[in-house]
Amino acid sequence: MQPPAAKGAGDSAGENREAIVRARGIKVGFGATNIIDGLDLDVYRGEVLGVVGGSGTGKSVLLRTLVGLLPRRGGTIEMFGVDVDSANTEERRAVERRWGILFQQGALFSSLTVKQNIQVPMREHLQMPQALMDELAELKIAMVGLNPDAADKFPSELSGGMIKRASLARALALDPDLVFLDEPTSGLDPIGAADFDDLISKMRETLGLTVFMVTHDLDSLFSICDRVAALGNKKILVAGDLKTVIENPDPWIQEYFRGKRARGMAARISRS
């Protein structure tokens, strides 16, 4: 397990760390219903933050809101010190180049090869010759542990684990400082999930990445997350190291971390 790290928004332990994402008073809804209401959260440079919550609590909604894919009804978001609401188009594009996203099902373009999928962000944000884009795409493919022959395959020719890795390669196309991962180990068998956790950990160590990871995977929380933010009642219930989160008396947190499916995780954390 990672050593205990600073706590989340509103916790004094995090005051001396650099927050590259600062969300305050976030409100997001659909129709007459607010899914998120009054949410505060910081993401600190260099950490792996695991975001958990029950089904329908808004974990993926939060991720998509932070990257601007869903509109907010209220609140503010700062990315790398830039208020995204007051930023001009050039400033926003500069900020967007500093993050990458891996969506839950990969979201690869089915009509493009793996190499072409990886090059989509390059074409959108950069101007470079095709030969250089090919070289960079091949580098990203190797970086995520795919064989070179995956470059010319289409998503339909890939296994679930290969799709996840190809999607991660695309998220890393612009050498981001921050990556957003939406359920990166969902649909993978335990061995594949553990391998993917190891890959994320190595990417963080070698590239200095900050990772915002929505997950249900208890093993991922235990093995690679520095902090955990638990989402419920339309806001963050608690954010901190796993021990801090597990000690929170909220009924959902207690069931999640101490229930039958947890298989002694609380005891493992207490002993660590």
N, C-alpha and C positions, 0 to 999 in steps of 0.2 A: 504493500500500500504506500501511496505517496505520503510524505510528511504533512502534518496539519498545516493548512494554509490560512490566509486571511479570510474573514467572514465577508458576507455580502453587503449590499446597500443598507446603510443605517447601522452597521456594526463598526465600532471604533477600531477593530483590529485591521480593517482594510484601508485606513486613512493614509498610510504611508506608501501604498502601492499605486502604480499608475493604472487608472481605469481607461482602457481604450474604447470601451463602450459604456455610456452612462444613460440609462433610461429612467425617467422620472414621471410619475403620474400617468402612465400609459393607459389609454382607454381604447378598446377595439370592440366592435360589435357588428352584428348582422341583423337587419330589421330592427325589431324593438328590443333585442337582447344584447347585452354587453357580455362578451366572452372574457375580456380582461378589463379590469376597472381599478385604476389607482395603483398600478404595478410599478415598483422601483427595482432596479437591478444594475449592478456593475459587473463588467467582465474585465479582469485584470490581465495585463500583459504577461504572456508566457505561461498562463495556466490552461489546464483542461477543466472546463466547467461543465458538469453534467446537469441537465435540466430534466427533472422527473415530475410526474403528476398523473392523476387518474385519466382515463379516457374521456375526452371532451373538455378537459380543463384548459386547453388553449396552448399547449406546448408548441406545436407547429405553427399555430397562429402567431405566437410571440416571435418565433424565428422569422417568419415571413414579414412581420411588421418591422422588425429591426432592419431588414435589408430593403425595405421599401416596396415590397410586393403587395402589401395590404395597407389601406388607408387607416389612419388613426382618427379617433373622435376627440382625443385629448392627449396631453402629455408632450414631453420633449425627448429627443434622442440626440446624443452627441457621439460621433464616431471619430476617433483619433483627434479629439479636441475640436471638431467641426460640428456646429449645430446644423443638422441636415435640413432643417426647415428654412433657415436664413441663407444657406449656401447657394451660390450661383451655379449655373450648369457646369462650368469648368471645375469648380471645387467639388461638386457632387461626383463627377466622373473620376476625379483624382482619388476620392475616398473609395468609390466602388472598385477601383483597380486594386485596392489593398485588401479585398476579401474575396474568398471563393466559397461556393456552396455545393454540398452534396445532398441532393434531395432523396427522400425515403426510397423511392423505386428507381433511383438512378437518373431518370429523366433524360436519358441519352436520345438523340435524334435517330430514329430507326432507319432513316434513309442515308445516314452518314456512317462511314467507318469510324473505328475508335480514333484513329489519327485525326480524321476530319472533325470529330466531336471535340477533341482537345483543342483544336485550332479555332473553334468558334470564338472564345474570348479574345484570342490574339487578333482575329480579323476585326472584332468590334472595337478594340481599344488601341491597337498598335498598327503601325505600317511597316511591314518588313517583307523581304522576298520569300517566295514559296519555299525555297531550299532551306532557309533558316527556320521557318515554321516547321518544316518536316523534321529537321534536326532536333528542335526543342520538343516537339511532340514525342519523338522516340526517346528522348531523355526522360520525360515525365512517365512514359510507359515503363521504362526500366526502374524508375524511382519507386513505383508502387508495386513492383514485383511481378509484372506481367511479362510473358515471353515476347520477344520482338515480333513474332508472327501475328500477335494480337492486333497490331497496328492496322492491318488491312481487313480485319473482320468487322462484320456488322453486329449490332447488339443482339440480333436474333441468333447469332452463332456463339454467344457467350453464356457461360454458366452464371448463376446468381452471384457467386463470389467474384467472378471476373468483371461483371457489370459494376459491382461496388468499387472495385479497384480502378476501372476505367473512368468511372464518375469522379473518383478522388483525383485521378490524374488531370481531368478537366478542371476541377476546383483549384488545382495547383498551377494551372497554365500560366498565370501572370505572376508567379512567385509572391503570393499574398502574405500579409502579416497575420491574417485572421481567417479561419475557416469555420463555416457553419455546417454542422453535420446533423441531418434529420434521420434518426433511427438507423445509424450506419450498419448495425449488425442484425437488423431484422431480416428474417428469412434465411439466415445462415445457420448451418449446423454448429454445434459447440466448438469443434476444431476450427472451422472457418471463422467463427466469431472471435475466438482467441487470437488467431493469426491477424485478423483485422485490427483488433485492439493493439497488438504489438506494433503493427504498421503505423497506427496513429501516434503511439508513444515515440517511436523512432523519428517520425516526421517532426514532432514537437522538439525533440532533442537536437536533431541535426539542422533543422531549418529555423528554429526559434519561433515556431508557430504558436499562436493563441488559438484555442479550440473551444467553440461553443457547441455542445453536443446534446441534442434531445435524444433520450434513450429510455428504454424500459429494462435494459440489461443490467441486472444486479452485479454480475461479474465485471462488467465494464466500469461500473461505479467504483467497485472495490479496487480494481487493478490499475486504472489509468487516470482517474479523476482526482484533481487536487481539491476541488470544492464541488458541492452539490447544491442546487437551488430547487426547492420543492414548490411546485405551483398548485394552488388550490384556493377556493373561494375568490377566484378572479384576480389573485395577486400572489406574490411570493410569500409563502408561509414562513420559510426559514432558509437561509443560505449560509453555508459554512463547510467545514470539513465534515466527513461522514459521522464522526462521533457526535458532533454538535447537532447535526440533523436528526440522528436517531434518538437523541435525548429529548427532542421536541415532543410534547404530549399530544399533538394533533392526532385524532383517531386514524385518519388515512395513513399518515406517516408511520404510526405504530403498526398498522396492519401490513403495510408494504414492506417494511424492513424487519418485522418480527413475526410475520405470518408464516403459514406452512410453506409457501413457495420460497421464502427467504433462506430456509435451510441453515439456520444458525449464523447468518451473516452478522447480526448484532453482536453475537458472542465473539466472532472472529475480529471484529473491529475493536471491541473492548480489550482484546488480548494484544492488539498490535501497538 
